[in-house]
Amino acid sequence: LPYFFYDYLPNLFMVLFVWQSLAFFFNDTATTEIYTEGVFGILPTGFNRFAMTPRLPAGWPSMRLRHVKAFGSDFDVAVARAGEKLSVKVAANGKEILARDIVPGETVDVVLPRL
C-alpha cells in the first residue's frame, strides 16, 4: 500500500466500529430482545418451553406480544395489572395454555404444545 493509506487506516477502523455499533443498536433483533428478554423477561429453558418474569412498567396498565414465532409455535403473551398482582396469559396456536395471577417479580414456566 502507498504510505498515505497508513495515515487513514486508524480512521477507517474507527468508522467501521461506529457503523457496526449503530447497526447493532438500530437492528430489529436488538430492539426485539429489549422487549422479550427485558420487559417480558422471556428466557428459553428448552425446545418448547421458556421461563417468563414480566416487569410491567409503572405507567403501563398492560402489555402484549402477538404472534411470536418461536419454539415451533405461534404464541401470544398478555400481561395486565390485576390489583397488586399481574395477570399473565399465554395462548399458543389459538388456544389459551396459561392464565395466572402472579406477584411482580415472580417467574412463570411456560410449556408450549408440540406441533
Buried (B, 14 or more C-beta within 10 A) or exposed (E): EEEEEEEEEEEEEEEEEEEEEEEEEEEEEEEEEEEBEEBBBBEEEEEBEBBBBBEBEEEEEEBEBEEBEEBEBBBBBBBBEEEEBBBBBBBBEEEEBBEEEBEEEBEBEBBBEEE
